[in-house]
Amino acid sequence: MAAEKLQKRLFGTNGVRGIVGKDMTPDLVLSIGLALGSMRKGRIAVGRDSRTSGESLANAVKAGLMAAGCNVVDCGMLPTPALQYLVMHHFDGGAMITASHNPPEYNGVKIIEPDGTEMGDEQTVLLEERIFSRDFDVQSWEHVGSGTTASQRVDEYTDAIIRSVPENIGRDMSVVVDPGCGAASFTTPKILTGLGCRVFSINAQVDGHFPGRLPEPSLDGLKGLTDLVRSTGSAFGVAHDGDADRAVFVDENGRFIEENQEFALVADYICKERCGIVVTPVSSSLLVETMVKKHGGTVVYTPVGSIYVARTMRDLIEKGENVVFGGEGNGGLIFPAHQFCRDGGMTATMMVAILARSDLPLSRLIDQLPVFHMIKEKIHTAHPERLIEHLADSCKTYHIDRTDGLRITKGDTWALVRPSGTEPFVRISIESALADSARQFYHELMDYISQVIKSE
C-alpha cells in the first residue's frame, strides 16, 4: 500500500519554506498560526532551529495560535524530532520553525499532529484553504490563549534516546559530531556522551549564519569533519542538517558514506534482530531491499517524502503488520519503537549500537554491502507531465509503477522520473547492480526524452 499525494498550493513535501522577507514573512506565519489554531484546539508546542529569523517567526506563529484560543508552550531551540517527540507525549499539536537543509536566508514552518507525525496532505489542504480564504476562528478577549516557555523539556527527548540502547554502549568509542551550527548543537553531543562515547565536536556553536558550512550536510561541506575524525582516531563522524531530522556519516578514514548505504546498513542490523516490514519511498536504492530480503523481510514503497513513509508505517501497524523500520535514502531514518519521524539523534545512536556489536570498523561494514550503480540527472522542460506520459508510452513493454512520478523497471534496472512540484524540470534516477546496464538504460531514456524536448 502507499499513501497518495494530494495537490498542495503552499506547503511542500516537508512544510512550507521560502526566503525570509520575500516569500516567508511574519504575516504569512501569523496566518499559518491562525489556521492551525482554528483546526487544533488545546495546547500547542512551538519550536525553532538556529536560523536568525527563527525567533521572530516563532513569535508570529505563537500570536496566531493564541489569537485562535490555543495555549502555546514555547520549547525554544531544539531539533524537529525533539519537538515531535514532545508533541507525541504531551501536546495537541505543534509548529516547528525551520527550513531544514535550505540555505541561511530561508525559513519555514512544519506542522506537527498530536501523534508526532507531520500533518498529512488531506489536513494540509484544509489548512491552506483556511489561509487563503482567511477563515480563522479568532477569539474574543476572554478566550484568547496563553503562552508559556519550557526550553528544558528537550531533555525528555535526549534521555529517551539514551535509554533506548544498553547503558554505556559507546564505552571506549570516540565519535565526532558536526551539527552545522544548527539545532542539534547541544542534543547530539549530549546523547552520544550519555552513551559513554568520547565526543569531539565541530561547528557546534549555535549560529544562524552557519559560518562553518551550509545546513545541507553534503560531501563538499564536511572536510572539517573528516579531518577531525582522522586526527582523533574516531570510529565515525556524524553530521546533521539544520533541524537534525537527518544524519549522514563518514567512516573512520573520513570517507563519506552514501545515504542509501547508511540506510541499508541500519536496515541490515535491525532486520537481523527482528525481521519484518521496512517502508521507504520509490526513490530509494535497491540496496535497501536487498539487505531486507536477506533476512526474510519485505519492503513497502511509498511516494517520495518522509510524511508518506511515516503515515504508511502507522497505517500498517494499526492493521497488525510487523513494521520494524523505515526511512529515506537521504539520511532521514525512522525508528517506530521510538517515534514516527526522521530522527538524526536516534540515527547517530543506532550507528554507535551497530559498531559496538561488530568486530569490524565502519569502513569494512560498508565495503561488505552489495554494490549498486546509480545515475542521477535533472532535465529542464516546460511540460513535465507531457514528458512523463511520453516516457510511459515509449516504455509500455516494461513494468510501470505510478506511485510517484514514473518508475520503470527493465530487467534488473529501474528508473524513476519525477516532475518537480515547484520548478519546470524532472528528476531522473537510474540504478542497476551492473554499471553497463544503468548506462544503457540511461541512454535509452534520454533518447526518448530528447524527442519531447525537441518538440517544445
C-alpha positions in Angstrom: 0.0 0.0 0.0 1.1 3.6 -0.5 -0.1 6.9 0.6 -1.4 9.2 -2.2 -0.2 12.7 -2.7 -2.8 15.5 -2.9 -2.1 18.8 -4.7 -1.0 21.5 -2.3 -0.5 25.1 -3.1 1.6 26.4 -0.3 3.1 23.5 1.6 5.7 21.2 0.0 6.7 17.7 0.9 8.0 18.8 4.3 6.3 22.0 5.3 6.3 25.5 3.8 9.6 27.2 3.1 10.8 30.4 1.5 13.3 33.3 1.6 12.7 35.4 4.7 11.3 38.8 4.0 10.2 37.8 0.5 8.3 34.5 0.5 8.4 33.8 4.2 7.0 36.7 6.1 5.7 37.2 9.6 2.3 37.9 8.1 2.2 34.5 6.4 3.4 32.7 9.5 0.8 34.5 11.6 -1.8 33.2 9.1 -0.5 29.7 9.5 -0.8 30.0 13.3 -4.3 31.3 13.0 -5.3 28.5 10.6 -3.7 25.8 12.8 -5.2 27.2 16.0 -8.6 27.2 14.3 -8.2 23.5 13.5 -6.4 22.1 16.5 -7.6 23.5 19.8 -5.7 22.9 23.1 -2.0 23.0 24.0 0.3 23.6 21.0 4.1 23.3 21.2 6.3 25.6 19.2 10.0 25.2 18.5 12.6 26.6 16.1 16.1 25.8 14.7 19.1 28.2 14.9 18.2 30.5 11.9 18.4 34.2 12.6 14.8 34.7 11.6 13.6 31.9 13.9 12.6 33.9 16.9 10.6 36.5 15.0 8.7 33.8 13.0 8.1 31.7 16.2 6.5 34.8 17.8 4.3 35.2 14.7 3.0 31.7 14.8 2.5 31.9 18.5 0.5 35.1 18.1 -1.8 33.4 15.6 -2.2 30.3 17.7 -3.1 32.3 20.9 -5.5 34.6 18.9 -7.3 31.4 17.9 -7.6 30.4 21.6 -4.8 27.9 21.9 -2.4 27.8 24.9 1.1 27.8 23.5 4.2 26.3 25.0 7.4 27.6 23.5 10.0 24.8 23.7 12.8 27.1 22.4 15.6 25.9 20.1 15.6 22.2 19.5 15.7 19.6 16.7 12.5 18.9 14.8 12.3 15.3 16.0 12.7 16.6 19.6 9.6 18.7 19.2 7.8 15.9 17.5 8.7 13.6 20.5 7.3 16.2 22.9 4.1 16.7 21.0 3.5 13.0 20.8 3.7 12.7 24.6 2.3 16.0 25.9 0.6 18.2 23.3 -2.4 18.6 21.0 -0.2 19.7 18.1 3.0 21.6 17.2 4.6 24.1 14.9 8.3 24.0 14.1 10.0 27.0 12.6 12.7 25.6 10.3 13.9 25.4 6.7 15.8 22.1 7.4 18.7 21.9 4.9 18.0 25.1 3.0 20.5 28.0 3.0 20.5 30.6 5.8 18.2 33.1 4.0 15.4 30.5 4.1 13.0 29.6 6.8 9.7 27.8 7.1 7.1 26.0 9.1 6.4 22.3 9.7 3.0 21.4 11.3 3.0 18.5 13.7 0.0 16.4 14.5 -0.8 15.0 18.0 0.8 11.7 17.2 4.1 13.4 16.4 3.9 13.0 12.6 3.9 15.9 10.2 0.5 16.9 9.0 -0.7 14.8 6.1 -1.8 16.1 2.7 -5.6 16.0 3.4 -5.4 18.1 6.5 -2.7 20.4 5.0 -5.1 21.2 2.1 -7.8 22.1 4.6 -5.2 24.3 6.5 -4.3 26.0 3.2 -8.0 26.7 2.4 -8.3 28.5 5.7 -5.2 30.6 5.0 -6.3 31.6 1.5 -9.9 32.3 2.5 -8.9 34.0 5.8 -11.2 31.6 7.6 -9.9 32.0 11.1 -11.6 31.3 14.4 -10.3 34.4 16.1 -11.4 34.5 19.8 -12.7 37.4 21.8 -10.7 38.9 24.6 -11.8 36.5 27.3 -10.9 33.3 25.3 -7.5 34.3 23.9 -4.9 31.7 24.7 -1.9 32.0 27.0 1.8 31.5 26.3 4.5 29.8 28.5 8.1 28.6 27.9 9.6 25.1 28.5 13.0 25.0 26.9 14.2 22.4 29.4 11.8 19.8 28.1 14.2 18.8 25.3 15.9 16.7 27.9 13.0 14.3 27.7 13.9 13.6 24.1 17.6 13.1 24.7 17.1 11.0 27.8 14.6 8.7 25.8 17.2 8.1 23.1 19.9 7.3 25.6 17.6 4.8 27.4 16.7 3.1 24.1 20.1 1.2 24.0 22.1 -0.7 26.6 23.8 1.5 29.2 27.3 2.8 28.2 27.0 1.0 24.8 29.5 3.5 23.4 32.2 3.0 26.1 35.7 3.4 24.7 34.3 4.7 21.4 35.4 8.1 20.1 32.9 10.0 17.8 33.0 13.4 16.0 29.7 15.4 15.8 29.1 18.2 13.2 25.7 19.8 13.9 26.5 22.5 11.4 25.7 25.3 14.0 22.2 24.0 13.9 19.6 22.8 16.4 21.5 19.6 17.3 24.5 21.6 18.6 23.5 20.7 22.2 21.5 17.5 21.8 23.6 15.1 19.7 26.8 15.7 21.7 24.7 15.1 24.9 23.2 11.9 23.5 26.5 10.4 22.5 28.2 11.4 25.7 25.3 9.7 27.5 26.0 6.5 25.6 29.5 6.5 27.0 31.3 7.9 23.9 34.2 10.3 23.9 32.7 13.1 21.8 34.6 15.7 19.7 32.6 18.5 18.1 33.0 20.8 15.2 30.5 23.6 14.2 28.7 23.0 17.5 28.2 26.7 18.3 24.7 27.8 17.6 24.8 30.4 14.8 22.1 31.1 12.3 24.6 32.5 9.8 26.0 28.9 9.5 29.7 30.0 9.3 31.2 26.5 9.3 29.2 25.1 6.5 25.8 25.3 4.9 22.9 23.5 6.6 22.9 20.7 3.9 25.4 18.1 5.2 26.8 17.3 1.8 30.2 15.8 1.0 31.6 19.2 -0.1 31.0 20.8 3.3 32.3 18.1 5.5 36.1 18.5 5.2 36.4 19.7 8.7 34.5 16.7 10.0 36.6 14.2 8.0 39.9 15.8 9.1 38.8 15.7 12.8 37.7 12.1 12.5 41.1 11.1 11.2 43.2 13.2 13.6 41.3 11.9 16.7 41.2 8.3 15.6 37.4 8.3 15.9 35.1 5.4 14.9 33.0 7.7 12.8 31.8 11.2 12.2 28.1 12.3 12.1 26.7 15.5 10.6 23.2 16.9 10.7 21.1 19.3 8.6 19.7 22.5 10.2 16.9 20.8 12.2 18.6 17.5 12.7 15.9 15.2 11.4 18.7 13.7 9.2 22.1 12.3 9.9 24.9 11.5 7.5 28.2 9.7 8.3 31.9 9.5 7.4 33.8 6.4 8.4 37.0 6.1 10.5 39.1 7.1 7.4 37.0 10.2 6.7 35.2 8.6 3.7 31.7 9.9 3.1 29.0 7.2 3.3 26.4 7.5 0.7 23.0 7.8 2.4 21.5 4.7 0.8 24.4 2.7 2.1 23.7 4.2 5.5 20.1 3.2 5.2 21.0 -0.4 4.1 23.5 -0.9 6.9 20.9 0.1 9.6 18.2 -2.0 7.9 20.5 -5.0 7.9 21.2 -4.5 11.6 17.5 -4.1 12.5 16.2 -6.9 10.4 18.9 -9.3 11.7 17.4 -8.6 15.2 13.7 -8.5 14.2 12.6 -9.4 10.7 9.5 -7.6 9.3 8.4 -4.8 7.0 10.6 -1.8 6.0 8.9 1.2 4.5 10.6 3.5 2.1 9.9 5.8 -1.0 10.2 4.6 -4.6 13.3 6.7 -4.9 15.4 4.5 -2.5 18.2 2.2 -3.8 17.5 -1.5 -4.4 20.4 -2.0 -1.9 17.9 -1.4 0.9 15.5 -4.0 -0.4 18.4 -6.4 -1.0 19.5 -6.2 2.7 15.9 -6.5 4.0 15.1 -9.6 1.9 18.4 -11.2 3.0 16.7 -11.6 6.4 13.3 -12.6 5.0 11.8 -9.1 5.4 9.7 -7.2 2.9 9.7 -3.6 1.6 6.7 -1.4 1.1 7.2 1.5 -1.2 5.5 5.0 -0.8 5.6 8.3 -2.6 8.7 10.4 -2.0 8.6 12.2 1.3 9.0 11.3 5.0 5.4 12.2 5.7 4.2 9.3 3.4 6.7 6.9 4.9 5.7 7.7 8.5 2.0 7.6 7.9 2.2 4.3 5.9 4.2 2.8 8.8 1.5 3.8 11.2 -1.3 2.6 9.0 0.4 -0.8 8.6 1.0 -1.2 12.3 -2.7 -0.3 13.0 -3.6 -3.2 10.7 -1.5 -5.6 12.7 1.5 -5.6 10.4 5.1 -6.1 11.8 6.8 -2.8 10.7 10.3 -2.7 12.0 12.0 0.3 10.2 11.5 3.0 7.6 13.2 6.0 6.1 14.6 7.7 3.0 17.8 7.4 1.1 18.9 10.9 2.3 19.9 10.2 5.9 16.3 10.5 7.2 15.6 7.3 9.1 12.5 6.4 11.1 12.6 4.1 14.2 9.0 3.1 15.0 9.8 1.9 18.6 11.0 5.5 19.3 8.7 7.7 17.1 7.3 8.0 13.6 9.5 10.7 12.1 13.0 11.1 10.8 15.4 11.4 13.7 19.1 12.3 13.3 19.9 11.9 17.0 18.4 8.4 17.1 20.2 7.5 13.8 23.6 8.5 15.4 22.8 6.4 18.4 22.0 3.4 16.1 25.4 3.8 14.5 27.0 3.5 17.9 25.0 0.4 18.6 26.0 -1.2 15.3 29.7 -0.6 15.8 29.5 -1.7 19.5 28.3 -5.1 18.4 30.7 -5.6 15.5 34.3 -6.6 15.4 34.7 -4.6 12.1 35.3 -0.9 11.6 32.6 1.1 9.7 34.6 1.2 6.5 34.6 -2.7 6.4 30.9 -2.9 7.1 30.2 -0.5 4.2 32.6 -2.3 1.9 30.8 -5.6 2.5 27.5 -4.2 1.2 26.4 -5.2 -2.4 27.3 -2.6 -5.0 24.7 -0.8 -7.0 25.3 1.9 -9.6 23.0 5.0 -9.7 22.9 7.7 -12.3 21.1 11.0 -11.5 20.0 13.6 -13.9 17.8 16.7 -14.0 16.0 17.7 -17.2 14.5 21.1 -17.7 11.2 21.1 -19.6 8.3 23.4 -20.0 5.9 20.4 -20.0 7.0 17.8 -17.3 3.7 15.9 -17.4 3.8 15.5 -21.2 7.4 14.2 -20.9 6.2 11.7 -18.2 3.4 10.5 -20.4 5.6 10.2 -23.5 8.0 8.0 -21.5 5.2 5.9 -20.2 4.1 5.2 -23.7 7.6 4.6 -25.0 8.3 2.1 -22.2 4.9 0.4 -22.1 6.6 -3.0 -22.6 8.4 -2.6 -19.3 7.0 -2.7 -15.8 5.5 0.7 -14.9 4.8 2.0 -11.3 3.0 5.3 -10.8 3.3 5.5 -7.0 5.1 8.8 -7.5 6.0 10.0 -11.0 7.0 7.1 -13.2 9.1 4.2 -12.0 10.2 2.0 -14.9 11.7 -1.4 -14.4 13.6 -3.1 -17.2 15.1 -6.4 -16.0 17.4 -5.7 -13.2 17.5 -2.0 -13.8 15.0 0.7 -12.7 14.5 4.3 -13.4 12.4 6.9 -11.5 11.2 10.0 -13.4 9.5 12.6 -11.2 8.4 16.1 -12.0 9.3 18.9 -9.6 6.3 20.4 -7.8 7.7 24.0 -8.0 10.0 24.2 -11.0 9.9 23.3 -14.7 12.1 20.2 -14.6 12.0 16.5 -13.9 14.4 14.5 -11.8 15.7 11.2 -13.2 17.4 8.4 -11.2 18.5 5.1 -12.8 20.0 2.2 -10.9 21.3 -1.3 -11.5 23.7 -3.8 -10.0 25.6 -3.6 -13.3 27.1 -0.2 -14.3 26.7 -1.0 -18.0 23.0 -1.8 -17.6 22.5 1.5 -15.8 24.3 3.4 -18.6 22.5 1.7 -21.4 19.1 2.3 -19.8 20.1 5.9 -19.2 20.9 6.5 -22.9 17.7 4.7 -23.9 15.6 7.0 -21.8 17.5 10.1 -22.8 16.7 9.3 -26.5 13.0 9.2 -25.6 13.3 12.4 -23.6 15.2 14.3 -26.3 12.2 13.7 -28.7 9.9 15.5 -26.3 12.4 18.4 -25.6 13.0 19.0 -29.3 9.2 19.3 -29.9 8.8 22.1 -27.2 
